[in-house]
Amino acid sequence: MKVIAKLNYLHISPRKVRAVVNVVKKMNPEDAMTQLKFFPNMAAQPLTKLIKSAIANAENNFSLDISGLKISEFKVDGGPVFKRFRPASKGRAAPLNRRTSHVTLVLEGQRIKIDGVKKETDEHEGHSHSSEKLSSTKTSEINKKRDLGTRRGSKKKGSGFVKRMFQRKAI
């Protein structure tokens, strides 16, 4: 499964960010973070935060195994250019372009197998004519587990600002 995290409007030139990204492409995210920790470039800190965010998205939103994650795509695109001017000789103005970057990170990994009941209720409902009956406590436990599984993946309408805020980077 793919997990996408984006960092938009980074106030560092795409050329400088690409130099850092090319070092950590196709690495394990933990190895990439340790590599970036000792990297002298300014772009290393925001990229480390982006990797941490992608790992958190993979773990919390998609239930992926952290140890099996791998960086499959790490690309840097140019963002908007802020055009400024600085004084030059003889009263002239020299152009100054302040470039920004859009960074996209894609992680790939495997889902964690959730310990749940494997359609036990469906098998017993289909065989209602058989002599085997489930006790009421066991059926209530199975129904609770089934309800928890459906709630996890479903989205409520009118969810709050906080939920949207923390899920905005996961697609």
C-alpha positions in Angstrom: 0.0 0.0 0.0 1.2 3.5 -0.8 1.3 6.4 1.7 1.8 9.9 0.3 3.1 12.8 2.3 3.6 16.3 0.8 5.6 19.3 1.9 4.6 22.4 -0.1 6.0 25.9 -0.3 9.4 25.0 1.3 11.5 28.2 1.2 14.6 26.4 -0.2 15.5 26.2 -3.8 14.5 22.9 -5.6 18.1 22.5 -6.8 19.4 22.5 -3.2 16.7 20.2 -2.0 17.2 17.7 -4.8 20.9 17.4 -3.8 19.7 16.1 -0.4 16.9 14.0 -1.6 19.1 12.1 -4.1 21.2 10.8 -1.2 18.3 9.2 0.7 16.2 7.9 -2.3 15.3 4.2 -2.2 16.3 3.9 1.5 14.6 2.6 4.5 12.9 5.6 6.3 14.8 5.0 9.5 18.1 4.9 7.7 17.2 8.0 5.7 16.4 9.9 8.9 19.8 8.9 10.5 21.5 9.9 7.3 19.7 13.3 7.3 20.5 13.9 10.9 24.2 14.3 10.1 23.7 16.1 6.8 25.0 19.7 6.8 22.5 21.1 4.4 19.5 23.2 5.5 17.0 21.1 3.7 17.8 18.1 5.9 15.6 19.2 8.8 12.3 19.7 6.9 12.9 16.5 5.0 13.3 14.6 8.3 10.0 16.0 9.5 8.4 15.0 6.3 9.6 11.4 6.7 8.4 11.3 10.3 5.0 12.6 9.2 4.8 9.9 6.4 5.7 7.2 8.9 3.0 8.4 11.3 0.5 8.5 8.5 1.4 4.9 7.5 1.1 3.7 11.1 -2.1 5.5 12.2 -4.1 6.0 9.1 -3.3 2.9 7.1 -2.2 0.4 9.8 1.1 -0.4 8.0 4.0 -2.2 9.5 6.8 0.4 10.2 9.7 -2.0 9.9 8.6 -3.0 6.3 8.3 0.5 5.0 10.5 1.7 2.1 10.8 5.0 0.3 9.5 4.3 -3.2 9.3 7.8 -4.6 10.9 11.1 -3.3 10.5 13.9 -5.8 11.1 17.7 -5.6 9.2 20.1 -7.9 9.5 23.8 -8.1 7.0 26.0 -6.3 6.1 29.6 -6.9 9.0 32.0 -7.3 8.9 35.2 -5.2 10.3 38.0 -7.3 12.2 40.7 -5.3 14.6 43.4 -6.2 17.8 44.6 -4.6 19.6 47.9 -5.2 22.3 48.0 -7.8 24.7 50.7 -8.9 23.6 54.0 -10.5 20.1 53.7 -9.0 19.1 50.6 -10.8 17.4 47.5 -9.4 18.7 44.0 -9.8 16.2 41.1 -9.8 16.3 38.6 -7.0 14.3 35.3 -7.3 13.4 33.5 -4.1 12.5 30.0 -5.1 10.3 27.5 -3.3 9.9 23.8 -3.5 7.1 21.2 -3.4 8.4 17.8 -2.0 6.4 14.6 -2.4 7.3 11.4 -0.5 5.7 8.0 -1.2 6.2 5.1 1.2 5.3 1.5 0.4 4.6 -1.2 2.9 2.5 -4.1 4.0 -0.6 -4.0 6.1 -0.5 -5.4 9.7 -2.8 -8.4 10.1 -5.4 -7.4 12.7 -6.4 -10.1 15.2 -10.1 -10.4 14.5 -12.8 -13.0 14.0 -12.8 -14.4 10.5 -16.5 -14.5 9.6 -17.5 -16.9 12.3 -21.0 -15.4 12.5 -21.6 -15.7 8.8 -20.8 -19.4 8.8 -23.2 -20.0 11.8 -26.0 -17.9 10.4 -25.9 -19.9 7.2 -26.2 -23.2 9.1 -29.1 -22.3 11.4 -30.6 -25.8 10.9 -27.5 -27.4 12.5 -27.5 -28.4 16.2 -24.5 -26.2 17.0 -25.5 -22.9 18.5 -23.2 -20.2 19.8 -23.7 -19.0 23.4 -25.1 -15.5 23.7 -21.8 -14.2 25.3 -19.7 -15.5 22.4 -22.0 -13.9 19.8 -22.0 -10.6 21.6 -18.1 -10.6 21.6 -18.0 -11.4 17.9 -20.5 -8.6 17.2 -18.4 -6.2 19.2 -15.3 -7.1 17.2 -17.1 -6.8 13.9 -18.4 -3.3 14.9 -14.9 -2.2 15.9 -13.6 -3.3 12.5 -16.3 -1.4 10.6 -15.9 1.8 12.6 -12.2 2.0 12.0 -12.4 2.4 8.2 -15.6 4.4 8.0 -15.6 8.2 7.8 -18.2 10.2 9.6 -19.9 13.1 7.9 -19.3 16.5 9.5 -16.0 15.4 11.2 -14.3 18.1 13.2 -11.6 20.5 12.3 -9.0 18.6 14.3 -9.6 15.4 12.4 -9.3 17.1 9.1 -6.2 18.9 10.2 -4.3 15.8 11.1 -5.4 13.8 8.1 -4.8 16.4 5.5 -1.4 15.0 4.3 -2.5 11.4 3.9 -4.2 10.6 0.6 
